[in-house]
Amino acid sequence: MSNYQDIKEQAYLANMQLPKLGLVLFTFGNVSAADRAKGVFAIKPSGVPYENLSPEKMVIVDFEGISVEGDLRPSSDTKTHAVLYKHWEDIGGVVHTHSTYGTAWAQAQRAIPIFGTTHADHLTVDIPCAPPMEDAMIKGNYEYETGFQIMNHFESLGLSYKEVEMILVGNHAPFTWGKTAEKAVYNSAVLEAVAQMALLTEQINPQAPKLKESLVQKHYERKHGAGAYYGQ
């Protein structure tokens, strides 16, 4: 048995949630699960249909993006995952999808406004949208640079990756993360739901105001604060 069986299982189960949750079409997405102690992560192999996946097909990669174990080629987004793991030391799972509504906002190069309490249950800010990359980054090591595009945008906004676990990359698509691969998938599903609700909100009322700050804080704190009690 592989020395990395645990994260292979985690990555496999998390990847299989993407089609179940309607977050991917064909092979348009990937999840990875990290083992911090061993300095590696397991990620979906590139181009393999979800129905053909198994834990054994997950590829083990180090935080430099170099394959350590596995016969298949890792996801084309592997270097983005590697950059995030290397620099954001408290994450254990990363997800990238091209989910319909999240990707639509990314293509519009717009952050997703915090219109309602569903959004505020998870974040106190708009879901950020990083601008499209400069040409030099695009022409360079594209997937590697995508990781820095994400981190640079967080730095420019003064955001913490521990508090905001999702982003859109302009003209591209969403990325999410979390302490586990399971939490990263949860965040991906939340992003997609909030993206759809925000679009419908603007269609119903193009002048819809953002959620007032008192409600933002109330909903976030009752789920995440010291006296959290909300769970539904």
C-alpha positions in Angstrom: 0.0 0.0 0.0 1.1 3.5 -0.8 2.7 5.7 2.0 0.2 8.3 0.9 -3.0 6.2 0.9 -4.8 8.6 3.4 -4.5 11.7 1.2 -5.2 9.6 -1.9 -8.5 8.6 -0.4 -9.2 12.1 0.7 -8.5 13.5 -2.7 -10.5 10.9 -4.5 -13.6 11.3 -2.3 -13.4 15.1 -2.6 -13.0 15.0 -6.4 -16.1 12.7 -6.6 -18.2 15.4 -4.9 -17.6 17.9 -7.7 -19.9 16.2 -10.3 -22.4 15.3 -7.6 -22.7 18.9 -6.6 -22.9 20.1 -10.2 -19.7 22.0 -10.0 -17.9 20.4 -13.0 -18.7 19.4 -16.6 -16.6 16.6 -18.1 -13.1 17.0 -16.5 -13.3 20.7 -15.8 -12.1 20.7 -12.2 -9.8 19.3 -9.7 -9.3 18.8 -5.9 -6.1 18.2 -4.0 -5.5 17.1 -0.4 -2.3 17.8 1.4 -0.2 16.0 4.0 1.8 18.8 5.7 4.0 16.5 7.7 5.2 14.8 4.5 5.3 17.9 2.4 3.1 16.5 -0.4 -0.4 16.6 -1.8 -2.6 14.2 -3.8 -4.4 15.6 -6.8 -6.6 14.4 -9.6 -4.8 13.1 -12.7 -5.2 15.3 -15.8 -8.0 14.5 -18.3 -9.3 11.4 -16.5 -13.1 11.3 -16.5 -14.6 11.2 -13.0 -16.3 7.9 -13.5 -12.9 6.4 -14.2 -11.2 7.7 -11.1 -10.0 5.7 -8.1 -7.8 6.5 -5.1 -5.0 4.6 -6.8 -5.1 7.0 -9.7 -4.5 10.1 -7.6 -1.0 11.6 -8.2 1.3 12.6 -5.3 3.1 15.9 -5.8 5.5 17.9 -3.6 5.1 21.6 -2.8 7.4 22.5 -5.7 5.0 20.9 -8.1 7.1 17.8 -8.8 5.5 14.4 -9.0 6.5 12.0 -6.3 4.3 9.0 -6.9 1.8 7.9 -9.6 1.8 6.8 -13.2 -0.5 9.4 -14.6 0.1 13.1 -15.3 -1.2 15.4 -12.5 -3.8 18.0 -13.2 -2.7 20.9 -15.4 -3.5 23.2 -12.4 -1.0 21.4 -10.2 1.5 24.2 -10.0 -1.2 26.6 -8.8 -2.1 24.2 -6.0 1.6 23.8 -5.1 2.2 27.5 -4.9 -0.8 28.0 -2.5 0.3 25.0 -0.3 3.9 26.3 -0.1 3.0 29.9 0.9 -0.3 29.4 2.8 0.8 27.0 5.5 -2.6 26.4 7.1 -4.5 25.0 4.2 -5.0 21.3 3.6 -7.2 21.2 0.5 -7.6 23.2 -2.7 -10.4 23.1 -5.3 -10.5 24.6 -8.8 -13.7 24.4 -10.9 -15.3 26.1 -13.9 -18.7 26.1 -12.2 -21.2 28.1 -14.3 -22.2 31.0 -12.1 -18.8 31.5 -10.4 -17.1 31.4 -13.7 -19.6 33.9 -15.2 -18.6 36.5 -12.5 -14.9 35.8 -13.1 -15.4 36.3 -16.8 -17.2 39.6 -16.0 -14.1 40.5 -13.9 -16.4 41.3 -11.0 -16.2 40.5 -7.3 -19.4 38.9 -6.0 -21.2 41.5 -3.9 -22.3 40.6 -0.4 -26.1 41.0 -0.9 -27.5 38.6 1.6 -27.2 36.6 4.8 -26.2 33.4 3.0 -23.1 35.1 1.9 -22.5 36.7 5.3 -22.8 33.3 7.0 -19.4 32.6 5.3 -17.7 35.9 4.6 -17.8 39.5 5.7 -16.6 40.8 2.3 -17.4 40.5 -1.3 -15.9 37.3 -2.9 -12.8 38.9 -4.5 -12.0 38.7 -8.1 -8.3 39.0 -9.1 -7.6 40.9 -12.3 -6.4 39.0 -15.4 -2.7 38.5 -15.4 -0.2 40.7 -17.0 1.1 39.4 -20.4 4.5 38.6 -19.0 2.9 36.2 -16.4 0.7 34.7 -19.0 3.6 34.0 -21.3 5.7 32.6 -18.5 4.9 29.7 -16.2 1.2 30.3 -16.4 -0.2 27.8 -13.8 2.6 28.7 -11.4 1.9 32.4 -11.9 -1.8 31.9 -11.2 -1.0 31.0 -7.6 0.9 34.3 -7.3 -2.0 36.2 -8.9 -4.3 34.9 -6.2 -1.9 35.6 -3.4 -1.0 39.1 -4.7 -4.6 40.1 -4.9 -5.3 39.0 -1.4 -2.3 41.1 -0.3 -3.5 44.1 -2.2 -6.9 43.9 -0.5 -5.5 43.1 3.0 -7.4 39.9 3.1 -6.4 36.8 5.2 -6.6 33.4 3.4 -7.7 31.9 6.8 -10.8 34.1 6.8 -11.6 34.3 3.1 -11.3 30.8 1.6 -12.3 31.6 -2.0 -11.5 33.8 -5.0 -12.3 34.3 -8.6 -9.5 34.7 -11.1 -10.5 37.3 -13.7 -11.5 35.8 -17.1 -10.8 32.4 -15.6 -12.7 30.7 -12.8 -13.0 30.1 -9.1 -10.5 28.7 -6.7 -11.3 27.7 -3.1 -9.4 26.2 -0.2 -9.7 25.1 3.4 -8.1 23.1 6.2 -9.2 19.9 4.5 -10.2 18.9 1.0 -13.7 18.3 2.2 -13.9 21.9 3.5 -12.5 23.3 0.2 -15.2 21.5 -1.7 -17.8 22.9 0.7 -16.5 26.4 0.0 -16.6 25.7 -3.8 -20.3 24.8 -3.5 -21.0 27.9 -1.3 -19.3 30.1 -3.9 -21.4 28.7 -6.7 -24.6 29.1 -4.8 -23.8 32.7 -3.7 -22.8 33.5 -7.3 -26.1 32.4 -8.6 -28.1 34.3 -6.0 -26.1 37.4 -6.6 -26.8 37.3 -10.3 -30.5 36.8 -9.8 -30.5 39.6 -7.2 -29.1 42.0 -9.8 -31.5 40.8 -12.4 -34.5 41.4 -10.1 -33.1 44.8 -8.9 -30.1 46.2 -10.6 -29.9 48.8 -7.8 -30.0 46.2 -5.0 -28.0 47.5 -2.0 -25.4 45.4 -0.3 -26.3 43.8 3.0 -26.0 46.4 5.8 -23.0 46.0 8.1 -24.9 45.1 11.2 -26.4 42.1 9.5 -23.1 41.1 8.0 -21.5 41.0 11.4 -24.5 39.3 13.1 -24.6 36.5 10.6 -20.9 35.9 10.4 -20.4 36.0 14.2 -23.2 33.7 15.0 -21.6 31.1 12.8 -17.9 31.8 13.4 -17.6 34.0 16.5 -16.6 33.1 20.1 -20.3 32.4 21.0 -21.2 30.8 17.7 -24.5 29.0 17.8 -25.8 28.8 14.2 -25.7 25.5 12.4 -29.1 24.9 10.8 
